[in-house]
Amino acid sequence: MIEERTEPMVTHQTLAAWRAGLAKIRGDERQRAVALSLETGRLLETVGQALAQGGAALSSDDIAQIEALTSVEAGYR
């Protein structure tokens, strides 16, 4: 029997707050003329895709990283 593991769905409000926070981090990186973090870019893209799809299950690792970067805790549906 195959056990299906489903991640909880993050609320739209959380995704929007994360996207804004990650976009600010990217903007700050550009202003300081430092190398843009590949991980921040990947997370920003992941959150953007989840928003575009009307929500998506994100991995717990990604959620933990995003929470640490943005200081916004996840809200779940």
C-alpha positions as CSV (number, residue, x, y, z in Angstrom):
1,M,0.0,0.0,0.0
2,I,1.3,3.4,-0.9
3,E,1.0,6.0,1.8
4,E,0.2,9.5,0.4
5,R,1.8,12.4,2.3
6,T,0.0,15.7,1.9
7,E,1.4,18.9,3.1
8,P,-1.1,21.4,4.6
9,M,-2.3,24.3,2.4
10,V,-1.0,27.7,3.3
11,T,-3.6,30.5,3.3
12,H,-3.6,33.1,0.5
13,Q,-2.9,35.9,3.0
14,T,0.3,34.1,4.2
15,L,1.4,33.5,0.6
16,A,0.9,37.2,-0.2
17,A,2.8,38.3,2.9
18,W,5.7,35.9,2.1
19,R,5.8,37.1,-1.5
20,A,6.0,40.8,-0.3
21,G,8.7,39.9,2.2
22,L,10.8,37.9,-0.2
23,A,10.5,40.6,-2.9
24,K,11.7,43.2,-0.3
25,I,14.7,41.0,0.4
26,R,15.5,40.8,-3.3
27,G,15.1,44.5,-3.7
28,D,17.5,45.1,-0.7
29,E,20.0,42.7,-2.3
30,R,19.9,44.7,-5.6
31,Q,20.3,48.0,-3.8
32,R,23.3,46.8,-1.9
33,A,24.7,45.5,-5.2
34,V,25.4,42.1,-3.6
35,A,25.0,38.8,-5.4
36,L,21.4,37.8,-5.5
37,S,20.7,34.7,-3.4
38,L,19.7,31.7,-5.6
39,E,17.7,30.3,-2.7
40,T,15.8,33.5,-2.1
41,G,15.0,33.6,-5.8
42,R,13.8,30.0,-5.8
43,L,11.6,30.6,-2.8
44,L,10.1,33.8,-4.3
45,E,9.3,31.9,-7.5
46,T,7.8,29.0,-5.5
47,V,5.5,31.4,-3.5
48,G,4.6,33.3,-6.7
49,Q,3.6,30.1,-8.4
50,A,1.5,29.0,-5.4
51,L,-0.3,32.4,-5.5
52,A,-0.9,32.1,-9.2
53,Q,-2.4,28.7,-8.7
54,G,-4.7,29.9,-6.0
55,G,-2.8,28.0,-3.4
56,A,-0.5,25.1,-3.2
57,A,1.1,22.7,-0.7
58,L,4.6,23.7,0.0
59,S,7.2,21.5,1.6
60,S,7.8,21.9,5.3
61,D,11.5,22.7,4.5
62,D,10.5,25.6,2.2
63,I,7.9,26.8,4.8
64,A,10.6,26.9,7.5
65,Q,13.0,28.8,5.3
66,I,10.4,31.3,4.3
67,E,9.2,31.9,7.9
68,A,12.9,32.4,8.9
69,L,13.5,34.9,6.1
70,T,10.3,36.9,6.3
71,S,9.5,36.5,10.0
72,V,5.9,35.7,9.0
73,E,4.5,32.5,10.4
74,A,2.4,30.3,8.2
75,G,-1.3,30.3,8.4
76,Y,-3.1,27.1,7.2
77,R,-6.4,26.3,5.7
